[in-house]
Amino acid sequence: MSPLRIVVDRAADWRPYYPSDDLITAADYLAQETVGEQDSTTHVINLCSGLDYLETGYYVSLLAQARGQRVLPTVETLNQLARKALVDLQLESLAPLMDELTRRGALQGDAFTLRIVFGECLQEGLGRLARRLFERLPCPLLEARFQRRQGLWRLARLKPLALAALNGEEQDLFAQALNRHSRKVWRTPKARRRYRYDLAMLVDPKETLPPSNKSALKQFIRAGRRLGIDVSLITKRDESRLAEFDALFIRETTSLDHHTYRMARRAEHEGLVVIDDPRSILRCTNKVYLHALLGTKGVPAPEGLLLYRDDLERLPEKAAGLQFPMVLKIPDGAFSRGVVKIQSADQLKQEAERLFESSALLLLQEWLPTEFDWRIGVLDGEVLFASRYYMARGHWQIYDHSHGKTRSGAFTTHDPKDAPKAVVKAALKATRLIGDGLYGVDLKQIGERVVVIEINDNPNLDAGVEDVVLGPRLYSKVMEVFLARMEDRRRHRR
């Protein structure tokens, strides 16, 4: 478990709370001269009152970052809090939430003050507002002052709050919120030394088709802990806690306009090892981008063309030389959604009009009917698994959403050595264009021809499917890559 330091102005500031071996005064923290081996994995919670530029608390955060430690708040956050222009900017993105709270009657009068403790507050109904402000400016204790002028709410003031300024009820909230924010605080030193690294695994418990089923998630947790990695399940509500961890493993379906991409970017900015990294999400989730990339780099892919919203009037002309059936796709569909089989020029115009409502570009590709698709799993440039995904019964896709309830076809998983060499070669060539993360490459083989259909970031790793050949070793391989990257990152921080 990563070491923790809770920095306060004076030891007496901590008197209302349970004693903690993690507590240290600002004077003692600043006086430390030696940089220990664990410094790069230490998490620092700076609760000092003097957080203005070049004050004691400011130097605590500055020195923590210079030592390679994870600190809350960062110097960047403190600099942002000191700028009035940024405070005004923050409310712009909060305006829709403020309007919603006003409609619900959660905001009364013409002014109110909100005290935020690790993204939580005491005021009923304002939890989302507190969490949003904390996510944008991660500071343990914040005080926000709101005023309503001409019917519009303005963020008049946003400043750090001193620990000593908390009253009795707020002190209870602080103790509980700190416990939730960093469960490491109340662990014994023995338990804290049990694990060398902390890995957050992002999941959505309500997702219908998650990338990993519950059994697989348990296997990841076991595999990580065998290697000295404490694996914790988190959800999008834990975005503000990312700095507590050393790595982020996304096991929720990703999208660009989505919290998965935002959390990947934030985690990478915080210095975490991230799979899937933001670049991979960006490159894989858009089929238009992949179509252009594969074509430019000479990777075999289905023949096709891009359609623009302005092409609607010229569709009959563009469709004149096409051989139907074809496949029409929106750029960011997943699990066979947003993919339509086109039988004629008339159907093309009809479906294009519908899909153009949600996307300015569409991809039209040749239809390549096969009994199954190959899925080659690649991690860190090496093949992890090789599966065949068969089409849903009576349907031309692996997933059939046409009857209200999603159905999928059967599968078989094979030793990668038994997969066709041309398939594996094309998969590896395709992933090298994306990065060194975890990918699932979908390919079709028609006779001697092999084509890459798409490259998926965040591919399925399900117990009983992709792990049929490797078993528990599959999960260990993933965790071993995380371990190697975290070790490498630690060495470079020294």
C-alpha positions as CSV (number, residue, x, y, z in Angstrom):
1,M,0.0,0.0,0.0
2,S,1.4,3.4,-0.9
3,P,2.5,5.5,2.1
4,L,0.3,8.5,3.1
5,R,1.2,11.8,4.7
6,I,-1.5,14.2,6.1
7,V,0.1,17.6,6.5
8,V,-1.3,20.1,9.0
9,D,-0.1,23.5,10.3
10,R,0.0,22.3,13.9
11,A,-0.6,18.9,15.6
12,A,-3.3,20.6,17.7
13,D,-5.4,21.0,14.4
14,W,-5.9,17.3,14.4
15,R,-7.2,17.1,18.0
16,P,-10.9,16.5,17.1
17,Y,-10.0,13.4,15.1
18,Y,-8.6,9.9,15.8
19,P,-4.8,9.8,16.1
20,S,-3.0,8.8,12.9
21,D,0.6,7.7,12.3
22,D,0.3,9.4,8.9
23,L,0.0,12.9,10.5
24,I,2.9,15.3,10.1
25,T,3.2,19.1,10.7
26,A,4.1,21.4,7.8
27,A,7.4,22.3,9.6
28,D,8.5,18.7,10.0
29,Y,7.4,17.9,6.4
30,L,9.4,20.8,4.9
31,A,12.4,20.0,7.1
32,Q,12.7,16.4,5.6
33,E,15.9,16.3,3.5
34,T,16.3,12.7,2.6
35,V,14.3,11.3,-0.3
36,G,13.4,7.7,0.5
37,E,12.8,4.9,-1.9
38,Q,9.0,5.1,-1.3
39,D,8.8,8.9,-1.9
40,S,7.6,8.4,-5.5
41,T,4.6,6.4,-4.3
42,T,3.7,8.6,-1.3
43,H,0.3,10.4,-1.3
44,V,0.2,13.7,0.4
45,I,-3.0,15.4,1.7
46,N,-2.1,19.1,2.3
47,L,-4.5,20.5,5.0
48,C,-2.5,23.6,5.7
49,S,-4.2,27.0,6.0
50,G,-1.6,29.1,4.2
51,L,-2.1,28.0,0.6
52,D,-1.5,31.4,-1.1
53,Y,1.6,31.8,-3.3
54,L,4.8,31.2,-1.4
55,E,3.0,30.6,1.9
56,T,3.8,27.5,4.0
57,G,1.0,25.4,2.6
58,Y,2.0,26.4,-0.9
59,Y,5.5,25.2,-0.3
60,V,4.2,21.9,1.0
61,S,2.5,21.1,-2.3
62,L,5.4,22.5,-4.3
63,L,8.0,20.3,-2.4
64,A,5.7,17.3,-2.6
65,Q,5.6,17.5,-6.4
66,A,9.4,18.1,-6.5
67,R,9.8,14.9,-4.6
68,G,7.7,13.1,-7.1
69,Q,4.8,12.5,-4.6
70,R,1.1,12.7,-5.4
71,V,-0.3,15.7,-3.6
72,L,-3.8,17.1,-3.1
73,P,-4.0,20.0,-3.9
74,T,-1.4,20.4,-6.5
75,V,0.4,23.7,-7.2
76,E,-1.5,23.9,-10.4
77,T,-4.8,23.8,-8.5
78,L,-3.6,26.4,-6.0
79,N,-2.5,28.7,-8.9
80,Q,-5.9,28.3,-10.5
81,L,-7.8,29.1,-7.2
82,A,-5.8,32.3,-6.9
83,R,-7.1,33.6,-10.3
84,K,-10.5,35.3,-10.3
85,A,-10.9,34.8,-14.0
86,L,-10.7,31.1,-13.6
87,V,-13.3,31.2,-10.8
88,D,-15.7,32.9,-13.2
89,L,-14.9,30.4,-15.9
90,Q,-15.8,27.4,-13.6
91,L,-19.4,28.4,-13.3
92,E,-19.8,28.4,-17.1
93,S,-19.6,24.6,-17.2
94,L,-21.8,24.4,-14.1
95,A,-24.6,26.5,-15.5
96,P,-26.8,23.6,-16.7
97,L,-26.5,22.0,-13.2
98,M,-27.3,25.3,-11.5
99,D,-30.4,25.7,-13.7
100,E,-31.5,22.2,-12.8
101,L,-31.0,22.9,-9.1
102,T,-33.0,26.1,-9.4
103,R,-35.9,24.3,-11.1
104,R,-36.0,21.7,-8.4
105,G,-36.0,24.4,-5.7
106,A,-32.7,23.3,-4.2
107,L,-31.3,26.9,-4.3
108,Q,-33.1,29.4,-2.1
109,G,-32.7,33.1,-1.6
110,D,-30.1,35.3,-3.5
111,A,-26.9,33.9,-1.9
112,F,-25.6,30.8,-0.2
113,T,-22.2,29.4,1.0
114,L,-21.2,25.9,0.2
115,R,-18.4,24.2,2.2
116,I,-17.0,21.2,0.3
117,V,-15.0,18.4,2.0
118,F,-13.4,16.0,-0.5
119,G,-16.3,16.6,-2.9
120,E,-19.0,16.2,-0.2
121,C,-21.2,18.7,1.6
122,L,-23.8,18.9,4.3
123,Q,-26.5,20.7,2.4
124,E,-29.2,18.4,1.1
125,G,-29.6,18.3,-2.6
126,L,-26.2,20.0,-3.4
127,G,-24.0,16.9,-3.4
128,R,-23.6,17.0,-7.2
129,L,-22.6,20.6,-7.2
130,A,-20.0,20.0,-4.5
131,R,-18.6,17.0,-6.4
132,R,-18.4,18.9,-9.7
133,L,-16.5,21.8,-8.1
134,F,-14.1,19.3,-6.4
135,E,-13.5,17.5,-9.7
136,R,-12.6,20.7,-11.4
137,L,-10.4,22.1,-8.7
138,P,-9.3,19.1,-6.4
139,C,-8.7,20.7,-3.1
140,P,-9.5,18.8,0.2
141,L,-11.4,21.7,1.8
142,L,-13.2,24.4,-0.3
143,E,-15.6,27.2,0.4
144,A,-17.8,28.5,-2.4
145,R,-19.9,31.6,-2.3
146,F,-22.8,31.9,-4.8
147,Q,-24.9,35.0,-5.6
148,R,-27.9,35.4,-7.8
149,R,-28.0,38.5,-10.0
150,Q,-30.7,39.2,-12.5
151,G,-32.0,35.7,-12.2
152,L,-28.6,34.0,-12.8
153,W,-26.3,32.4,-10.2
154,R,-22.7,33.5,-10.1
155,L,-19.8,31.9,-8.3
156,A,-18.7,35.0,-6.4
157,R,-15.8,33.3,-4.4
158,L,-14.0,30.0,-4.3
159,K,-11.2,29.5,-1.9
160,P,-9.4,26.9,0.2
161,L,-10.8,26.3,3.7
162,A,-8.7,25.8,6.8
163,L,-9.1,22.6,8.7
164,A,-9.4,24.6,12.0
165,A,-12.4,26.5,10.5
166,L,-14.6,23.4,10.5
167,N,-17.4,23.3,13.1
168,G,-18.6,20.2,14.9
169,E,-20.9,18.8,12.2
170,E,-18.4,19.7,9.5
171,Q,-15.7,17.9,11.5
172,D,-17.8,14.7,11.4
173,L,-18.2,15.1,7.7
174,F,-14.5,15.6,7.3
175,A,-13.6,12.4,9.2
176,Q,-16.1,10.4,7.2
177,A,-15.2,11.9,3.8
178,L,-11.5,11.5,4.4
179,N,-12.1,7.9,5.3
180,R,-14.0,7.4,2.1
181,H,-11.6,9.4,0.0
182,S,-8.5,7.5,1.2
183,R,-9.3,4.3,3.0
184,K,-5.6,3.9,3.6
185,V,-5.7,6.4,6.4
186,W,-7.1,4.1,9.0
187,R,-5.3,0.9,8.0
188,T,-2.6,-0.4,10.3
189,P,1.0,0.0,9.1
190,K,1.2,-3.8,8.6
191,A,-1.8,-3.8,6.2
192,R,-0.4,-0.7,4.4
193,R,2.9,-2.5,3.6
194,R,1.1,-5.5,2.2
195,Y,0.8,-4.1,-1.3
196,R,3.4,-2.1,-3.2
197,Y,1.0,-0.4,-5.7
198,D,-2.7,0.6,-5.9
199,L,-4.7,0.0,-9.1
200,A,-8.1,1.4,-9.8
201,M,-10.4,-0.7,-12.0
202,L,-13.2,1.5,-13.5
203,V,-16.5,-0.4,-13.9
204,D,-20.1,0.4,-14.4
205,P,-22.2,-2.1,-12.3
206,K,-25.3,-1.3,-14.3
207,E,-23.7,-1.8,-17.8
208,T,-25.6,-4.4,-19.9
209,L,-22.6,-5.6,-21.9
210,P,-19.5,-4.8,-19.8
211,P,-16.0,-5.6,-21.1
212,S,-15.4,-8.0,-18.2
213,N,-17.9,-10.1,-16.3
214,K,-18.0,-10.3,-12.5
215,S,-15.9,-13.5,-12.5
216,A,-13.2,-11.9,-14.6
217,L,-13.1,-8.8,-12.3
218,K,-12.5,-11.1,-9.3
219,Q,-9.7,-12.9,-11.3
220,F,-8.0,-9.5,-12.0
221,I,-8.2,-8.6,-8.3
222,R,-6.6,-12.0,-7.3
223,A,-3.9,-11.7,-10.0
224,G,-3.0,-8.2,-9.0
225,R,-2.8,-9.0,-5.3
226,R,-0.5,-12.0,-6.0
227,L,1.9,-9.5,-7.6
228,G,1.7,-6.9,-4.8
229,I,-1.0,-4.7,-6.5
230,D,-4.1,-3.8,-4.5
231,V,-6.9,-3.7,-7.1
232,S,-9.9,-1.6,-6.2
233,L,-13.2,-1.3,-8.1
234,I,-14.2,2.3,-8.7
235,T,-17.0,4.0,-10.7
236,K,-17.3,7.3,-12.4
237,R,-18.3,8.8,-9.0
238,D,-14.7,8.2,-7.9
239,E,-13.1,10.5,-10.5
240,S,-11.8,12.9,-7.8
241,R,-9.9,10.0,-6.1
242,L,-7.8,9.0,-9.1
243,A,-4.6,10.7,-7.6
244,E,-4.7,8.1,-4.8
245,F,-3.8,5.3,-7.3
246,D,-0.8,4.3,-9.3
247,A,-2.7,2.9,-12.3
248,L,-6.1,2.9,-13.9
249,F,-7.6,-0.1,-15.7
250,I,-10.7,0.8,-17.6
251,R,-13.3,-2.1,-17.7
252,E,-16.2,0.0,-18.9
253,T,-17.2,0.6,-22.5
254,T,-15.3,3.7,-23.6
255,S,-16.4,6.7,-25.7
256,L,-14.9,10.1,-26.5
257,D,-17.8,12.2,-25.2
258,H,-17.9,10.3,-22.0
259,H,-16.5,10.1,-18.5
260,T,-14.2,7.1,-19.5
261,Y,-12.2,9.3,-21.8
262,R,-12.2,12.2,-19.3
263,M,-11.0,9.9,-16.5
264,A,-8.3,8.4,-18.7
265,R,-7.0,11.8,-19.5
266,R,-7.1,12.9,-15.9
267,A,-5.3,9.8,-14.7
268,E,-2.6,10.2,-17.3
269,H,-2.1,13.8,-16.3
270,E,-1.8,12.7,-12.7
271,G,1.0,10.3,-13.7
272,L,-0.9,7.0,-13.5
273,V,-0.3,4.1,-15.8
274,V,-3.5,3.9,-17.8
275,I,-5.0,1.2,-19.9
276,D,-6.8,2.2,-22.1
277,D,-4.8,5.4,-22.5
278,P,-6.6,8.4,-24.0
279,R,-4.7,8.2,-27.3
280,S,-5.9,4.6,-27.8
281,I,-9.5,5.5,-27.0
282,L,-9.3,8.5,-29.4
283,R,-7.9,6.3,-32.2
284,C,-10.0,3.2,-31.7
285,T,-13.5,4.5,-31.0
286,N,-13.9,6.3,-34.3
287,K,-14.4,4.0,-37.4
288,V,-13.8,6.9,-39.8
289,Y,-10.4,7.5,-38.3
290,L,-9.5,3.8,-38.4
291,H,-10.7,3.6,-42.0
292,A,-8.4,6.4,-43.0
293,L,-5.5,5.2,-40.9
294,L,-5.6,1.6,-42.2
295,G,-5.9,2.8,-45.8
296,T,-3.0,5.2,-45.4
297,K,-0.7,2.6,-43.8
298,G,-1.5,-0.2,-46.2
299,V,-3.2,-2.5,-43.6
300,P,-5.8,-4.7,-45.4
301,A,-9.3,-3.5,-44.7
302,P,-12.8,-3.6,-46.4
303,E,-13.1,-1.3,-49.3
304,G,-15.3,1.6,-48.6
305,L,-15.9,5.3,-48.8
306,L,-16.8,8.2,-46.5
307,L,-20.2,9.9,-46.8
308,Y,-20.7,13.5,-45.7
309,R,-24.0,15.0,-44.5
310,D,-23.8,17.3,-47.6
311,D,-23.7,14.2,-49.8
312,L,-27.4,13.4,-49.2
313,E,-28.5,15.1,-52.4
314,R,-25.8,13.3,-54.4
315,L,-26.3,9.9,-52.9
316,P,-27.9,8.4,-56.1
317,E,-24.9,9.6,-58.1
318,K,-22.5,8.1,-55.5
319,A,-24.4,4.9,-55.3
320,A,-24.5,4.3,-59.1
321,G,-21.4,2.2,-59.2
322,L,-21.8,0.4,-55.9
323,Q,-22.4,-3.3,-55.5
324,F,-25.1,-4.1,-52.9
325,P,-25.4,-5.3,-50.2
326,M,-23.1,-3.0,-48.3
327,V,-22.6,-2.0,-44.7
328,L,-23.3,1.6,-43.4
329,K,-21.7,2.5,-40.0
330,I,-21.8,5.5,-37.6
331,P,-18.2,6.4,-36.5
332,D,-18.5,5.5,-32.8
333,G,-20.9,2.5,-32.6
334,A,-20.1,-0.4,-30.3
335,F,-21.3,-4.0,-30.0
336,S,-22.7,-3.9,-33.5
337,R,-24.9,-0.9,-32.8
338,G,-25.1,1.8,-35.4
339,V,-24.3,-0.7,-38.2
340,V,-26.9,-1.3,-40.9
341,K,-26.9,-3.7,-43.8
342,I,-27.8,-1.8,-47.0
343,Q,-29.6,-3.7,-49.8
344,S,-30.3,-0.9,-52.3
345,A,-29.7,2.7,-53.2
346,D,-33.1,3.6,-51.9
347,Q,-32.4,2.0,-48.5
348,L,-29.0,3.8,-48.5
349,K,-30.7,7.2,-48.8
350,Q,-33.3,6.3,-46.1
351,E,-30.8,5.0,-43.5
352,A,-28.2,7.7,-44.3
353,E,-30.8,10.4,-43.5
354,R,-31.5,8.7,-40.2
355,L,-27.9,8.2,-39.2
356,F,-26.8,11.7,-40.3
357,E,-29.0,13.1,-37.5
358,S,-26.4,11.9,-35.0
359,S,-23.2,12.1,-37.1
360,A,-21.8,14.4,-39.8
361,L,-19.9,11.5,-41.4
362,L,-20.8,7.9,-42.1
363,L,-18.7,5.0,-43.4
364,L,-20.0,2.8,-46.2
365,Q,-18.1,-0.4,-46.7
366,E,-18.3,-3.6,-48.7
367,W,-20.3,-6.4,-47.1
368,L,-18.1,-9.5,-46.4
369,P,-20.3,-12.3,-45.1
370,T,-18.5,-14.9,-43.0
371,E,-19.5,-17.5,-40.5
372,F,-17.4,-15.9,-37.8
373,D,-15.0,-13.0,-37.1
374,W,-11.5,-13.5,-35.6
375,R,-10.8,-11.5,-32.5
376,I,-7.1,-11.3,-31.8
377,G,-6.3,-9.8,-28.3
378,V,-3.1,-7.9,-28.2
379,L,-1.4,-6.5,-25.1
380,D,1.9,-4.6,-25.1
381,G,2.6,-5.7,-28.7
382,E,2.1,-9.4,-28.0
383,V,-0.9,-11.7,-28.7
384,L,-2.9,-12.4,-25.6
385,F,-5.7,-14.6,-27.0
386,A,-7.3,-15.7,-30.3
387,S,-11.1,-16.2,-30.4
388,R,-13.7,-16.8,-33.0
389,Y,-17.0,-14.9,-32.5
390,Y,-19.8,-16.5,-34.5
391,M,-22.7,-14.5,-35.9
392,A,-25.9,-14.5,-33.9
393,R,-28.3,-17.2,-35.1
394,G,-30.3,-16.0,-38.2
395,H,-28.4,-12.7,-38.2
396,W,-25.4,-11.3,-40.1
397,Q,-23.7,-9.8,-37.0
398,I,-22.2,-11.1,-33.8
399,Y,-24.7,-9.1,-31.8
400,D,-28.4,-8.9,-32.8
401,H,-30.3,-5.9,-31.4
402,S,-33.3,-6.2,-33.8
403,H,-35.8,-7.8,-31.4
404,G,-35.5,-5.6,-28.4
405,K,-33.3,-8.0,-26.5
406,T,-29.6,-8.3,-27.4
407,R,-28.5,-11.8,-28.6
408,S,-25.0,-12.9,-29.5
409,G,-23.5,-15.8,-31.3
410,A,-21.3,-18.6,-30.0
411,F,-17.5,-18.5,-29.6
412,T,-14.4,-20.6,-29.6
413,T,-11.1,-19.6,-28.1
414,H,-7.8,-21.0,-29.5
415,D,-4.2,-21.1,-28.7
416,P,-2.7,-18.1,-30.6
417,K,-0.2,-20.5,-32.2
418,D,-3.2,-22.3,-33.9
419,A,-4.7,-19.1,-35.4
420,P,-3.9,-18.4,-39.1
421,K,-0.5,-16.7,-39.4
422,A,-1.9,-14.1,-41.8
423,V,-4.6,-13.2,-39.3
424,V,-2.2,-12.7,-36.4
425,K,0.3,-10.8,-38.7
426,A,-2.5,-8.3,-39.8
427,A,-3.7,-7.9,-36.2
428,L,-0.2,-7.0,-34.9
429,K,0.5,-4.7,-37.8
430,A,-2.8,-2.8,-37.1
431,T,-2.2,-2.4,-33.4
432,R,1.3,-1.0,-33.9
433,L,-0.4,2.0,-35.5
434,I,-2.4,2.6,-32.3
435,G,0.0,2.1,-29.4
436,D,1.1,-0.5,-26.9
437,G,-2.1,-0.9,-24.9
438,L,-4.7,-3.6,-24.8
439,Y,-6.6,-4.1,-28.1
440,G,-9.0,-6.5,-29.7
441,V,-8.6,-6.7,-33.4
442,D,-11.6,-7.9,-35.4
443,L,-10.7,-9.6,-38.7
444,K,-12.4,-11.5,-41.5
445,Q,-10.8,-14.2,-43.5
446,I,-12.3,-14.9,-47.0
447,G,-10.2,-17.6,-48.7
448,E,-6.7,-16.2,-48.8
449,R,-7.9,-12.6,-48.1
450,V,-7.6,-11.3,-44.6
451,V,-9.0,-7.8,-43.7
452,V,-9.1,-5.8,-40.5
453,I,-12.7,-4.8,-39.7
454,E,-11.8,-2.7,-36.7
455,I,-9.5,-2.2,-33.7
456,N,-11.2,-2.1,-30.4
457,D,-9.7,-0.5,-27.3
458,N,-10.9,-2.0,-24.1
459,P,-11.7,-5.4,-25.6
460,N,-13.8,-8.0,-23.8
461,L,-11.9,-10.2,-21.3
462,D,-14.6,-12.4,-19.9
463,A,-14.2,-15.4,-17.7
464,G,-15.3,-18.5,-19.7
465,V,-14.6,-16.8,-23.0
466,E,-11.3,-15.2,-23.7
467,D,-9.6,-17.0,-20.8
468,V,-10.5,-20.5,-22.1
469,V,-6.9,-21.3,-23.2
470,L,-4.8,-19.4,-20.6
471,G,-7.2,-19.5,-17.6
472,P,-5.9,-17.5,-14.6
473,R,-2.7,-16.8,-16.6
474,L,-4.6,-14.4,-18.8
475,Y,-5.3,-12.1,-15.9
476,S,-1.8,-12.4,-14.5
477,K,-0.4,-11.3,-17.9
478,V,-2.4,-8.1,-17.8
479,M,-1.4,-7.4,-14.2
480,E,2.3,-8.1,-15.1
481,V,2.2,-5.4,-17.7
482,F,0.8,-3.0,-15.2
483,L,3.5,-4.0,-12.7
484,A,6.3,-3.5,-15.2
485,R,5.0,-0.1,-16.2
486,M,4.5,1.1,-12.6
487,E,8.0,-0.1,-11.7
488,D,9.5,1.7,-14.7
489,R,7.6,4.9,-13.8
490,R,8.9,4.7,-10.2
491,R,12.5,4.3,-11.5
492,H,12.2,7.4,-13.7
493,R,10.8,9.4,-10.8
494,R,13.9,8.9,-8.7
